[in-house]
Amino acid sequence: MAKACALHILVKTQAEAERLKRQLAKGADFGSLAKKHSLCPSGKKGGDLGEFRRGQMVRAFDEVVFKKTILEVHGPVKTQFGFHLIKTLYRN
């Protein structure tokens, strides 16, 4: 079963996600932005979701984590929770 570890930042609007993504592109620290802006409880841990299996997250989230380039920030990804910026740390 495929497993991965990812960080994410969850915000209410696409515009906010895009603003944060621009800050990350300029070298802002993912963890610091997650602590400050993320609506998810994982924000307190810098957006760290820990390790999870394929299928444990909503589909749109899984698609990014298990298919897109690792160590790159992807998004905004829309789910029923809001808009995510996702950075996959590793997967197997």
Backbone hydrogen bonds, N-H to C=O, Kabsch-Sander energy under -0.5 kcal/mol:
donor,donor_aa,acceptor,acceptor_aa,energy
4,A,52,F,-2.4
5,C,90,Y,-2.4
6,A,50,G,-1.0
7,L,87,K,-2.8
8,H,47,G,-1.7
9,I,85,L,-1.9
11,V,9,I,-0.5
11,V,83,F,-2.6
17,A,13,T,-1.9
18,E,14,Q,-2.6
19,R,15,A,-2.1
20,L,16,E,-2.4
21,K,17,A,-2.3
22,R,18,E,-1.9
23,Q,19,R,-1.7
24,L,20,L,-2.4
25,A,21,K,-2.3
26,K,22,R,-1.2
27,G,24,L,-1.9
28,A,23,Q,-2.3
33,L,29,D,-2.2
34,A,30,F,-2.6
35,K,31,G,-2.4
36,K,32,S,-1.8
37,H,33,L,-2.8
38,S,33,L,-0.5
38,S,34,A,-1.9
39,L,10,L,-2.8
43,G,40,C,-2.4
44,K,41,P,-1.3
45,K,42,S,-1.6
46,G,43,G,-2.0
47,G,42,S,-2.3
48,D,42,S,-0.6
48,D,45,K,-0.9
49,L,6,A,-2.6
52,F,4,A,-2.6
54,R,2,A,-2.0
56,Q,53,R,-2.0
61,F,58,V,-0.7
62,D,58,V,-2.4
63,E,59,R,-2.7
64,V,60,A,-1.1
65,V,61,F,-2.4
66,F,62,D,-3.1
67,K,63,E,-0.9
68,K,64,V,-2.1
71,L,88,T,-3.2
72,E,69,T,-0.7
74,H,72,E,-0.6
74,H,86,I,-3.0
77,V,84,H,-2.2
78,K,76,P,-0.5
79,T,82,G,-2.7
82,G,79,T,-0.9
83,F,11,V,-3.1
84,H,77,V,-2.6
85,L,9,I,-1.9
86,I,74,H,-2.8
87,K,7,L,-2.7
88,T,72,E,-0.6
89,L,5,C,-3.0
90,Y,5,C,-1.4
92,N,3,K,-2.5
